[in-house]
Amino acid sequence: MSVLQKYRRGGLFVVALAMLVGCAQREERVLFNGNYYPGKARAEKEDRRNFTAFVRRAGRGVEGAQQAALYEATRYCLDNFGTSEIEWVGVPAGAEGPVYARSGDTVSVRGRCIIWS
């Protein structure tokens, strides 16, 4: 086998591996209303139960972005405290659900993970 053939095989292997990795990452993406909204949740330094979850690309659809923000919030509490119970920040008395904030192309929601002792 010539050196050139070895490089071709090695190159094909690298391309195939890169394609598999790319596919695996895409499968982990959760779509909302058919769109992907990259998101994160960040904890407050004083108390990690308090957090802000946000998603980008809200221009693709505000309703989908709000659902994605709820998903990030719930995932944050489950991953860090084993609970999906959330007390939402800024909810008026007698109202239910989270209060969404929109800034440019970002939708965010603030809450506190509820831990039952």
N, C-alpha and C positions, 0 to 999 in steps of 0.2 A: 504494500500500500504506500503510495507516495505521500509526501509531506502535504501536498495540496489537498489530497483526499482526506487526510486526517483533519485539516483545518475546516474543510467543508462539513464533515460529520460533526465536529465540535461546534461549529457555528449553528448547524441545524438543531443540535441538542439545546444550545443556549436559547435560541428562538422559541423552541417548543416549551421549554421550562418557563420562559417569561410569559408565554401565552397562558399556561396553566395557572401561574400565580395571579395574573390579571383576572382570569375567570373566577378564581376562588374569592378574590376581594369583591368582585361585583356581586357574587351570590350573597354576601353578608349584608349588602345594602338593603335597607327597608324602604319601600316606595310608599308614598302617600299621594293619593289621587293620581297615580302614575308618574310621579316625580320624585327625585331624590333630593333631599334637603340636608346638606352636611350640618351636623350639630355637635354640641358639647354641653357639658354641665360643669359649673365651677362652684366650689364650696367657699363659704366665708371662712376667714382664718379663725375667728373667735369660736365658732361653733359649726362643725362640718355638717350638721343636720340642715343648716340653712344654705340654700343654693340658688343659683340662677341657671336655668337651662335656656339655650338659644340655638336657633338654626339660621343658616344663611340661605340666600336665593329665594326669598319670599315673593319676589316678582313672578315666580312660576305659578303661584296660586296661594293666596293668604290662608285659605281653609286648610290646604295640605300642610302649609308651614306651621299652623297652629297644632295640627295633629302630630307633626314631627316633634314639636317642642314638648308636648305632653309625653310622647314616647321617651325623649331624652330625660325628662324629669323622673319618670317612673323607673327607667333603667338606672339612673343615678342612685335612687333610694334602694332599689333591689340589690344592686351590686355592692353598695357600701354598708347597708344596714339590714338587708334581708326583709324589707317591707315595701309594699307599694302604696301605703297610706301616706297621703300628703296633705298638709294644711297649707292652702294657698295664701300668699301675701297680697293684701290690697283688695280683698273681696268685701264689698259693702255688706252691712248687717242684713240678714235675711236672704242674701243671694248665694248661689252655689257656683262651683267651678272656678277655674283659674282666671286671672286677669292678664290678658296679653298686652305686651308693649311692642310697638313697631318703630324701628329706627332705620330709615333707609331700606335696605334689602334684608334686614334682620328682624326676626320675631323672637321675643323672649318671654319667659314666665318665671316668677319667683315663688319659692315655697320652702317648706320645712318638713323633713321626713319625720313621721310619727313613729316612735318606738314604744311598744307596749311592754311594761315591766311586770 
